[in-house]
């Protein structure tokens, strides 16, 4: 015997399938639970737009800086998926932490690391300064310091690769790839350059180029298999059969 459903039951089912509305309060709380903010940080929700059935676009102001975000409704609640600062590219939330709420070190630690000024014509000094800035999460300043080292010593390949790593941290993926490629052109077996280039392509969702670069670096040293399997830059590929074939 066929079951019969009343119109009322059908309407209830249809309504249950509709997306819940994302409120400004929930949008703010979703951002706060994703990143580590301090009490002095200010978060303001400027607007919310429903893009599709499960995706909402949110405009924030964080400490006065405009930030866009994509928030998704999942079975476990609201989750922040991607972040965009200014007119930059969309960055996965896991990689955006340093852009939105960079880790802070104690001032005494920072002053100790930065006490000695680099000699203007010494590329090693600029590389050391850049590395210290990188560790402090001051990536824009680190990039400039790496560039100073490269200006003095054009074949300073470590500075080029480290500059690429800093560019990756702030979502400038194409520039990061270019920096790594220049190092590879000078030294074709530069493992860190190949690996960072693979990370850049992966973050741009360019699977083919990411796999090519990753395959190359693994051919130079198999240790990169384990590194890639744990690297969040490749998280979206962890279950991909081609990625698994390369790292297993």
Long-range contacts (C-beta under 8 A, 24 or more apart in sequence): 19-50, 19-53, 19-54, 19-73, 20-73, 22-48, 22-50, 22-56, 22-58, 22-71, 22-73, 22-78, 24-48, 26-78, 27-56, 27-58, 27-60, 27-69, 27-71, 27-78, 30-71, 30-78, 30-79, 30-80, 31-58, 31-60, 31-62, 31-69, 31-80, 31-100, 34-80, 34-93, 35-96, 35-97, 35-100, 35-101, 36-97, 36-101, 36-103, 37-101, 38-104, 41-101, 55-81, 62-100, 67-100, 85-171, 88-170, 88-171, 88-172, 89-171, 89-172, 89-173, 89-204, 91-171, 91-203, 92-203, 92-232, 92-235, 92-236, 94-232, 94-235, 95-169, 95-171, 95-203, 95-232, 95-233, 96-171, 98-137, 98-139, 98-169, 98-170, 99-169, 99-170, 99-171, 102-137, 102-138, 103-137, 104-137, 105-136, 105-137, 110-136, 118-145, 118-148, 121-152, 122-152, 123-148, 123-149, 123-150, 123-152, 123-153, 123-156, 123-159, 124-149, 126-152, 126-159, 127-156, 127-158, 127-159, 127-162, 130-159, 130-162, 130-163, 130-166, 131-162, 134-162, 134-165, 134-166, 139-166, 139-167, 139-169, 139-170, 140-170, 142-166, 143-167, 155-186, 157-183, 157-186, 157-187, 157-190, 157-193, 160-193, 161-190, 161-192, 161-193, 161-196, 164-193, 164-196, 164-197, 164-200, 165-196, 168-196, 168-199, 168-200, 168-203, 168-233, 171-203, 173-200, 173-201, 173-203, 173-204, 174-200, 174-204, 176-200, 177-201, 189-220, 191-217, 191-220, 191-221, 191-224, 194-220, 195-224, 195-227, 195-228, 198-228, 198-234, 199-231, 199-233, 199-234, 202-233, 202-234, 202-236, 202-237, 203-233, 205-236, 207-237, 207-240, 207-242, 207-243, 210-234, 210-237, 211-242, 211-243, 211-246, 214-243, 214-246, 214-247, 215-246, 218-246, 218-247
